[in-house]
Amino acid sequence: MESARIRLRRWCEGDAEALFKYASDPEVGPRAGWPPHLSVDDSLNVINTIFSSEGIWAIILKETQEPIGSIGYIPHGFSNIPIEPNDCEIGYWVAKPYWNQGICTEALELVLDYCINTMHFDTIWSDHFVSNPASGRVLEKCGFAYTGIETRCPHLLGGDNEPIKILKFNKKQFPCKN
C-alpha cells in the first residue's frame, strides 16, 4: 500500500537498526504505551514477535526508504478494548522527526481502506492516551469519533495511571480530511 510520500510494507529483520534509532527515543514509545527500546536486539525481538503479526506494517518514507514508524490493526481477541468478533482496533506510531507532517494521517487512510475494502470489518476502533491529543486529532481527521468512554489499560506502559479515550470509526466520513 502506498501514498504520495509513504509505503506500507511488512517489517523485516534488516529494519532492526532503523527501528532502534526511532523506538529508543523516550518521547515516542510511552505515548503509545510501550517502553523505549534499549538495544538493536530489543528492536529485532519486537520485529520477530509483535511486528511479525498479520496486519502490522512498517511506515516507509519513500524519500529515504527508511522505516519511520508502524501501523496496523489487531482483531477481536487481541485488542485492549472490548470489541466484537468482526471488529478490529488500529494503532500506530511515527518517529519524532516526522510528527505533525500528516504522515500518520496518510498511513491511517491506507489501513482504513484495507480494513474496509479487503478485510470487511464491521467496526473499526482505536484509542489514545488522554495526554496524547495529537494522536486523537489524527483519528478525528480520518472519521473516528470519541465514544465518551475512557478506561485504563494495565498492560500498556502507563496504562494503570493514565486514562485512554476510545474512538470508533464512522465509515461515512471516509476518506480522511487533510
PEURBEL-V521659 format. One record per pair of residues at least 12 apart in sequence whose ideal C-beta (glycine too) atoms are under 10 Angstrom apart, sorted by sequence separation. I is the first residue (numbers start at 1). GAP is how many residues later the second one is. If there is no record, write none. Layout:
# PEURBEL-V521659
i=I gap=GAP
i=I gap=GAP
This chain:
# PEURBEL-V521659
i=23 gap=12
i=24 gap=12
i=25 gap=12
i=34 gap=12
i=57 gap=12
i=58 gap=12
i=59 gap=12
i=75 gap=12
i=76 gap=12
i=79 gap=12
i=92 gap=12
i=112 gap=12
i=126 gap=12
i=127 gap=12
i=150 gap=12
i=151 gap=12
i=152 gap=12
i=23 gap=13
i=24 gap=13
i=57 gap=13
i=58 gap=13
i=75 gap=13
i=76 gap=13
i=92 gap=13
i=94 gap=13
i=111 gap=13
i=126 gap=13
i=150 gap=13
i=151 gap=13
i=22 gap=14
i=23 gap=14
i=24 gap=14
i=56 gap=14
i=57 gap=14
i=58 gap=14
i=73 gap=14
i=74 gap=14
i=75 gap=14
i=125 gap=14
i=149 gap=14
i=150 gap=14
i=151 gap=14
i=22 gap=15
i=23 gap=15
i=24 gap=15
i=56 gap=15
i=57 gap=15
i=73 gap=15
i=74 gap=15
i=92 gap=15
i=149 gap=15
i=150 gap=15
i=151 gap=15
i=20 gap=16
i=21 gap=16
i=24 gap=16
i=34 gap=16
i=51 gap=16
i=55 gap=16
i=56 gap=16
i=57 gap=16
i=72 gap=16
i=73 gap=16
i=74 gap=16
i=92 gap=16
i=126 gap=16
i=128 gap=16
i=149 gap=16
i=150 gap=16
i=20 gap=17
i=55 gap=17
i=56 gap=17
i=72 gap=17
i=73 gap=17
i=74 gap=17
i=90 gap=17
i=91 gap=17
i=127 gap=17
i=148 gap=17
i=149 gap=17
i=19 gap=18
i=20 gap=18
i=24 gap=18
i=54 gap=18
i=55 gap=18
i=56 gap=18
i=72 gap=18
i=73 gap=18
i=90 gap=18
i=108 gap=18
i=124 gap=18
i=126 gap=18
i=147 gap=18
i=148 gap=18
i=149 gap=18
i=20 gap=19
i=21 gap=19
i=23 gap=19
i=24 gap=19
i=51 gap=19
i=53 gap=19
i=54 gap=19
i=55 gap=19
i=71 gap=19
i=72 gap=19
i=73 gap=19
i=92 gap=19
i=124 gap=19
i=125 gap=19
i=146 gap=19
i=147 gap=19
i=149 gap=19
i=20 gap=20
i=23 gap=20
i=47 gap=20
i=50 gap=20
i=53 gap=20
i=54 gap=20
i=55 gap=20
i=71 gap=20
i=72 gap=20
i=91 gap=20
i=124 gap=20
i=127 gap=20
i=130 gap=20
i=146 gap=20
i=147 gap=20
i=16 gap=21
i=19 gap=21
i=20 gap=21
i=22 gap=21
i=51 gap=21
i=53 gap=21
i=54 gap=21
i=70 gap=21
i=71 gap=21
i=90 gap=21
i=144 gap=21
i=146 gap=21
i=147 gap=21
i=18 gap=22
i=20 gap=22
i=21 gap=22
i=50 gap=22
i=53 gap=22
i=70 gap=22
i=71 gap=22
i=90 gap=22
i=125 gap=22
i=127 gap=22
i=144 gap=22
i=145 gap=22
i=146 gap=22
i=16 gap=23
i=17 gap=23
i=19 gap=23
i=20 gap=23
i=23 gap=23
i=47 gap=23
i=55 gap=23
i=69 gap=23
i=70 gap=23
i=71 gap=23
i=88 gap=23
i=127 gap=23
i=144 gap=23
i=145 gap=23
i=16 gap=24
i=19 gap=24
i=20 gap=24
i=46 gap=24
i=50 gap=24
i=69 gap=24
i=70 gap=24
i=127 gap=24
i=129 gap=24
i=143 gap=24
i=144 gap=24
i=145 gap=24
i=16 gap=25
i=18 gap=25
i=19 gap=25
i=53 gap=25
i=68 gap=25
i=69 gap=25
i=70 gap=25
i=90 gap=25
i=142 gap=25
i=143 gap=25
i=144 gap=25
i=145 gap=25
i=16 gap=26
i=17 gap=26
i=20 gap=26
i=68 gap=26
i=69 gap=26
i=127 gap=26
i=139 gap=26
i=143 gap=26
i=144 gap=26
i=16 gap=27
i=17 gap=27
i=19 gap=27
i=68 gap=27
i=69 gap=27
i=88 gap=27
i=129 gap=27
i=131 gap=27
i=140 gap=27
i=142 gap=27
i=143 gap=27
i=15 gap=28
i=16 gap=28
i=19 gap=28
i=67 gap=28
i=68 gap=28
i=87 gap=28
i=129 gap=28
i=139 gap=28
i=142 gap=28
i=143 gap=28
i=145 gap=28
i=15 gap=29
i=16 gap=29
i=66 gap=29
i=68 gap=29
i=69 gap=29
i=127 gap=29
i=129 gap=29
i=135 gap=29
i=136 gap=29
i=139 gap=29
i=143 gap=29
i=144 gap=29
i=13 gap=30
i=14 gap=30
i=16 gap=30
i=68 gap=30
i=69 gap=30
i=104 gap=30
i=108 gap=30
i=112 gap=30
i=129 gap=30
i=132 gap=30
i=135 gap=30
i=139 gap=30
i=143 gap=30
i=13 gap=31
i=16 gap=31
i=88 gap=31
i=90 gap=31
i=104 gap=31
i=107 gap=31
i=108 gap=31
i=111 gap=31
i=112 gap=31
i=131 gap=31
i=136 gap=31
i=142 gap=31
i=143 gap=31
i=11 gap=32
i=15 gap=32
i=16 gap=32
i=19 gap=32
i=71 gap=32
i=89 gap=32
i=105 gap=32
i=106 gap=32
i=109 gap=32
i=112 gap=32
i=130 gap=32
i=131 gap=32
i=132 gap=32
i=133 gap=32
i=135 gap=32
i=141 gap=32
i=142 gap=32
i=143 gap=32
i=144 gap=32
i=14 gap=33
i=55 gap=33
i=59 gap=33
i=61 gap=33
i=71 gap=33
i=86 gap=33
i=88 gap=33
i=104 gap=33
i=105 gap=33
i=108 gap=33
i=109 gap=33
i=129 gap=33
i=130 gap=33
i=131 gap=33
i=132 gap=33
i=140 gap=33
i=142 gap=33
i=143 gap=33
i=13 gap=34
i=59 gap=34
i=61 gap=34
i=69 gap=34
i=86 gap=34
i=87 gap=34
i=88 gap=34
i=89 gap=34
i=90 gap=34
i=91 gap=34
i=92 gap=34
i=100 gap=34
i=104 gap=34
i=105 gap=34
i=108 gap=34
i=109 gap=34
i=129 gap=34
i=130 gap=34
i=142 gap=34
i=143 gap=34
i=11 gap=35
i=12 gap=35
i=13 gap=35
i=55 gap=35
i=56 gap=35
i=57 gap=35
i=59 gap=35
i=68 gap=35
i=69 gap=35
i=71 gap=35
i=72 gap=35
i=86 gap=35
i=87 gap=35
i=88 gap=35
i=89 gap=35
i=90 gap=35
i=91 gap=35
i=99 gap=35
i=103 gap=35
i=104 gap=35
i=108 gap=35
i=129 gap=35
i=130 gap=35
i=141 gap=35
i=142 gap=35
i=11 gap=36
i=12 gap=36
i=15 gap=36
i=59 gap=36
i=61 gap=36
i=71 gap=36
i=86 gap=36
i=87 gap=36
i=88 gap=36
i=89 gap=36
i=90 gap=36
i=91 gap=36
i=92 gap=36
i=102 gap=36
i=105 gap=36
i=106 gap=36
i=108 gap=36
i=127 gap=36
i=128 gap=36
i=129 gap=36
i=140 gap=36
i=141 gap=36
i=142 gap=36
i=10 gap=37
i=11 gap=37
i=32 gap=37
i=61 gap=37
i=70 gap=37
i=71 gap=37
i=84 gap=37
i=85 gap=37
i=86 gap=37
i=87 gap=37
i=88 gap=37
i=89 gap=37
i=90 gap=37
i=91 gap=37
i=100 gap=37
i=104 gap=37
i=105 gap=37
i=127 gap=37
i=128 gap=37
i=139 gap=37
i=140 gap=37
i=141 gap=37
i=32 gap=38
i=69 gap=38
i=73 gap=38
i=83 gap=38
i=84 gap=38
i=87 gap=38
i=88 gap=38
i=89 gap=38
i=104 gap=38
i=126 gap=38
i=127 gap=38
i=128 gap=38
i=138 gap=38
i=11 gap=39
i=12 gap=39
i=13 gap=39
i=19 gap=39
i=59 gap=39
i=68 gap=39
i=71 gap=39
i=72 gap=39
i=73 gap=39
i=83 gap=39
i=84 gap=39
i=93 gap=39
i=102 gap=39
i=126 gap=39
i=127 gap=39
i=128 gap=39
i=11 gap=40
i=12 gap=40
i=18 gap=40
i=61 gap=40
i=71 gap=40
i=83 gap=40
i=126 gap=40
i=127 gap=40
i=10 gap=41
i=11 gap=41
i=28 gap=41
i=73 gap=41
i=83 gap=41
i=84 gap=41
i=94 gap=41
i=125 gap=41
i=126 gap=41
i=10 gap=42
i=11 gap=42
i=18 gap=42
i=61 gap=42
i=72 gap=42
i=73 gap=42
i=83 gap=42
i=93 gap=42
i=125 gap=42
i=126 gap=42
i=15 gap=43
i=82 gap=43
i=92 gap=43
i=124 gap=43
i=125 gap=43
i=126 gap=43
i=10 gap=44
i=22 gap=44
i=23 gap=44
i=59 gap=44
i=75 gap=44
i=81 gap=44
i=91 gap=44
i=94 gap=44
i=124 gap=44
i=125 gap=44
i=11 gap=45
i=15 gap=45
i=21 gap=45
i=22 gap=45
i=59 gap=45
i=76 gap=45
i=80 gap=45
i=81 gap=45
i=123 gap=45
i=124 gap=45
i=10 gap=46
i=11 gap=46
i=12 gap=46
i=18 gap=46
i=21 gap=46
i=22 gap=46
i=23 gap=46
i=73 gap=46
i=75 gap=46
i=79 gap=46
i=81 gap=46
i=92 gap=46
i=123 gap=46
i=124 gap=46
i=10 gap=47
i=11 gap=47
i=18 gap=47
i=19 gap=47
i=21 gap=47
i=22 gap=47
i=23 gap=47
i=33 gap=47
i=59 gap=47
i=60 gap=47
i=79 gap=47
i=80 gap=47
i=92 gap=47
i=123 gap=47
i=124 gap=47
i=8 gap=48
i=9 gap=48
i=10 gap=48
i=18 gap=48
i=19 gap=48
i=22 gap=48
i=59 gap=48
i=73 gap=48
i=79 gap=48
i=121 gap=48
i=123 gap=48
i=8 gap=49
i=9 gap=49
i=17 gap=49
i=18 gap=49
i=19 gap=49
i=58 gap=49
i=90 gap=49
i=122 gap=49
i=7 gap=50
i=8 gap=50
i=9 gap=50
i=17 gap=50
i=18 gap=50
i=19 gap=50
i=57 gap=50
i=121 gap=50
i=124 gap=50
i=6 gap=51
i=7 gap=51
i=8 gap=51
i=9 gap=51
i=15 gap=51
i=16 gap=51
i=19 gap=51
i=59 gap=51
i=73 gap=51
i=74 gap=51
i=6 gap=52
i=7 gap=52
i=8 gap=52
i=15 gap=52
i=59 gap=52
i=73 gap=52
i=90 gap=52
i=6 gap=53
i=7 gap=53
i=14 gap=53
i=57 gap=53
i=73 gap=53
i=116 gap=53
i=5 gap=54
i=6 gap=54
i=7 gap=54
i=57 gap=54
i=90 gap=54
i=115 gap=54
i=5 gap=55
i=6 gap=55
i=7 gap=55
i=12 gap=55
i=15 gap=55
i=56 gap=55
i=116 gap=55
i=1 gap=56
i=5 gap=56
i=6 gap=56
i=11 gap=56
i=55 gap=56
i=115 gap=56
i=5 gap=57
i=6 gap=57
i=57 gap=57
i=112 gap=57
i=117 gap=57
i=2 gap=58
i=4 gap=58
i=5 gap=58
i=7 gap=58
i=9 gap=58
i=33 gap=58
i=116 gap=58
i=3 gap=59
i=11 gap=59
i=32 gap=59
i=34 gap=59
i=55 gap=59
i=112 gap=59
i=2 gap=60
i=32 gap=60
i=33 gap=60
i=55 gap=60
i=11 gap=61
i=32 gap=61
i=108 gap=61
i=113 gap=61
i=6 gap=62
i=8 gap=62
i=31 gap=62
i=32 gap=62
i=112 gap=62
i=113 gap=62
i=6 gap=63
i=8 gap=63
i=112 gap=63
i=113 gap=63
i=8 gap=64
i=29 gap=64
i=55 gap=64
i=112 gap=64
i=6 gap=65
i=28 gap=65
i=31 gap=65
i=109 gap=65
i=110 gap=65
i=28 gap=66
i=81 gap=66
i=109 gap=66
i=110 gap=66
i=28 gap=67
i=82 gap=67
i=109 gap=67
i=28 gap=68
i=31 gap=68
i=81 gap=68
i=108 gap=68
i=27 gap=69
i=82 gap=69
i=109 gap=69
i=1 gap=70
i=23 gap=70
i=25 gap=70
i=26 gap=70
i=81 gap=70
i=106 gap=70
i=22 gap=71
i=25 gap=71
i=28 gap=71
i=80 gap=71
i=105 gap=71
i=22 gap=72
i=23 gap=72
i=25 gap=72
i=27 gap=72
i=80 gap=72
i=81 gap=72
i=105 gap=72
i=106 gap=72
i=22 gap=73
i=80 gap=73
i=105 gap=73
i=21 gap=74
i=22 gap=74
i=80 gap=74
i=102 gap=74
i=22 gap=75
i=80 gap=75
i=19 gap=76
i=22 gap=76
i=80 gap=76
i=102 gap=76
i=18 gap=77
i=89 gap=77
i=90 gap=77
i=80 gap=79
i=90 gap=79
i=87 gap=81
i=88 gap=81
i=87 gap=82
i=81 gap=83
i=83 gap=83
i=80 gap=84
i=82 gap=84
i=81 gap=85
i=83 gap=85
i=80 gap=86
i=81 gap=86
i=6 gap=88
i=6 gap=92
i=5 gap=93
i=33 gap=94
i=33 gap=95
i=5 gap=96
i=6 gap=96
i=32 gap=96
i=33 gap=96
i=5 gap=97
i=6 gap=97
i=31 gap=97
i=32 gap=97
i=5 gap=98
i=6 gap=98
i=8 gap=98
i=31 gap=98
i=3 gap=99
i=8 gap=99
i=30 gap=99
i=33 gap=99
i=3 gap=100
i=6 gap=100
i=7 gap=100
i=31 gap=100
i=32 gap=100
i=5 gap=101
i=6 gap=101
i=30 gap=101
i=31 gap=101
i=3 gap=102
i=4 gap=102
i=5 gap=102
i=8 gap=102
i=30 gap=102
i=3 gap=103
i=7 gap=103
i=8 gap=103
i=31 gap=103
i=32 gap=103
i=2 gap=104
i=3 gap=104
i=6 gap=104
i=31 gap=104
i=1 gap=106
i=3 gap=106
i=8 gap=106
i=3 gap=107
i=1 gap=108
i=2 gap=108
i=1 gap=109
i=1 gap=110
i=1 gap=112
i=1 gap=113
i=1 gap=117
i=33 gap=120
i=36 gap=121
i=33 gap=122
i=34 gap=122
i=35 gap=122
i=33 gap=123
i=34 gap=123
i=35 gap=123
i=32 gap=124
i=33 gap=124
i=34 gap=124
i=32 gap=125
i=33 gap=125
i=30 gap=126
i=31 gap=126
i=32 gap=126
i=33 gap=126
i=30 gap=127
i=31 gap=127
i=29 gap=128
i=30 gap=128
i=29 gap=129
i=33 gap=129
i=33 gap=131
i=30 gap=132
